[in-house]
Amino acid sequence: MEDHISIKQMAETERPREKLLKWGVRSLSNAELLAILIRTGTKDLSAIDLAQKVLSIDQEGLRYLKNCTIEELSGIKGIGVAKACQMIASIEIGKRIAQMSSKEKYSIISPKDVSNILMEEMRYYKKEYFKTILLNTKNEILSIENISIGSLNSSLVHPREVFVNAIKKSVASIILVHNHPSGNPKPSSEDIKVTKRLMEAGKIIGIEILDHIIIGDGKYTSLKEINMI
């Protein structure tokens, strides 16, 4: 059995908190960042050991924590409910900061702008989420609406759900956005079918569909850019 080394037994320059103070937060590994949140280990494992156990829950490592539950985390030996709550709360703070900074009168000029706002949120979804970005006449974001969750099809994404809030808020135009959990943003025939149906409805209502952005894992496809609409 290997000897257990606690964080206190490490050289000061290797302790996560001391490294952060001396070299800055970017000098820390994912395990070291988690170790600071976890704070204390057990008699057999250091906080860094526990952090590495957390990161090994799934092959996705750190990104898996984005949608991890308290039950999953607290089920790891040495990670009780209190530590699990600390990690979940920290992740949620990060999510909210990202959402707050991205919605403050942000203007959409190109598909890249949409990616900058929603990529880090939507790339990790395990299911398909369909959202709409509602814009005013200056292409500034009025709101981002959640329309549906599940495989994209014409029955799930109905024009009434897409346009109900857009009509209430008197928007000028809409951008459609959904993700592909596979990570590949290539549009399917159903994606194109749904988009054209919504565009036709928009013309009747008087609200233009500017684009449909498909979010993959770190990459996206704009149906307008590839001349699919």
Rosetta blueprint (number, residue, H / E / L):
1 M L
2 E L
3 D L
4 H L
5 I L
6 S L
7 I H
8 K H
9 Q H
10 M L
11 A L
12 E H
13 T H
14 E H
15 R L
16 P H
17 R H
18 E H
19 K H
20 L H
21 L H
22 K H
23 W H
24 G L
25 V H
26 R H
27 S H
28 L L
29 S L
30 N H
31 A H
32 E H
33 L H
34 L H
35 A H
36 I H
37 L H
38 I H
39 R L
40 T L
41 G L
42 T L
43 K L
44 D L
45 L L
46 S L
47 A H
48 I H
49 D H
50 L H
51 A H
52 Q H
53 K H
54 V H
55 L H
56 S L
57 I L
58 D L
59 Q L
60 E L
61 G H
62 L H
63 R H
64 Y H
65 L H
66 K H
67 N H
68 C L
69 T L
70 I H
71 E H
72 E H
73 L H
74 S H
75 G L
76 I L
77 K L
78 G L
79 I L
80 G L
81 V H
82 A H
83 K H
84 A H
85 C H
86 Q H
87 M H
88 I H
89 A H
90 S H
91 I H
92 E H
93 I H
94 G H
95 K H
96 R H
97 I H
98 A H
99 Q H
100 M H
101 S H
102 S H
103 K L
104 E L
105 K L
106 Y L
107 S E
108 I L
109 I L
110 S L
111 P H
112 K H
113 D H
114 V H
115 S H
116 N H
117 I H
118 L H
119 M H
120 E H
121 E H
122 M H
123 R L
124 Y L
125 Y L
126 K L
127 K L
128 E L
129 Y E
130 F E
131 K E
132 T E
133 I E
134 L E
135 L E
136 N L
137 T L
138 K L
139 N L
140 E E
141 I E
142 L E
143 S E
144 I E
145 E E
146 N E
147 I E
148 S E
149 I E
150 G L
151 S L
152 L L
153 N L
154 S L
155 S L
156 L L
157 V L
158 H L
159 P H
160 R H
161 E H
162 V H
163 F H
164 V H
165 N H
166 A H
167 I H
168 K H
169 K L
170 S L
171 V L
172 A L
173 S E
174 I E
175 I E
176 L E
177 V E
178 H E
179 N E
180 H L
181 P L
182 S L
183 G L
184 N L
185 P L
186 K L
187 P L
188 S L
189 S H
190 E H
191 D H
192 I H
193 K H
194 V H
195 T H
196 K H
197 R H
198 L H
199 M H
200 E H
201 A H
202 G H
203 K H
204 I H
205 I H
206 G L
207 I L
208 E E
209 I E
210 L E
211 D E
212 H E
213 I E
214 I E
215 I E
216 G L
217 D L
218 G L
219 K L
220 Y E
221 T E
222 S E
223 L L
224 K L
225 E L
226 I L
227 N L
228 M L
229 I L
